[in-house]
Amino acid sequence: MSGHSKWNNIKNKKAATDAKKGKVFGYVGRLIRVAVKEGGSGDPGTNPSLRVALDKAREANMPRANIDRAIQRGLGKSKSGQTIDEVMYEGYGAGGVGFLVTAITDNRNRTGAEIRAMFERNGGSLAGPGAASYLFDIAPDGTSEIKIPMDVSDESVRKQVENLTEMLEEHDDVEQVVHNMN
């Protein structure tokens, strides 16, 4: 009768709800960081997009400490006082699909290693600067649009690219993921 205790049932339910909350908190935290960065202010009175993001945080019952941490990261500060850098990683996924990954991090080495590991687990590789950026038009505000699309007909390659995209988007430091797969 292992696995049928009351504690085991509670533990499994709590793990499932915590995973859902974590995903929502990560998404809302990203919204807050982007709103602060684009608005240039951590004050919701002068930054309407931050006000909207804070409303979403309240709807999700996000703790105040998480909100404050997201605002500080958006302003370019971390809890340890280090500056936060915006880094663009380029790479190729399965089947040669080009990727641009924009991350905001206080530790470039850690983030680079984690992103490299995600690429390698999904049949891709991280590339050097300029290796994949020619596939995209990068606007001055940092948004990217596909310049050279790639048609992928192999379903297994398509699945690997989708898995890699999902893994990258769930990473806390990653702000934007763009690939050229159609």
Buried (B, 14 or more C-beta within 10 A) or exposed (E): EEEEEEEEEEEEEEEEEEEEEEEBBBBBBBBBBBBBBBBEBBEBEEBEBBBBBBEBBEEBEBEEEBBEBBBBBBBBBBEEEEEBEEBBBBBBBBBEBBBBBBBBBBBEEEBBEBBBEBBEEBBBEBBEEEBBBEBBEBEEEEEBEBEEEBEBEEEEBBEBBBBBBEBBBEBBBBBBBBBBBE
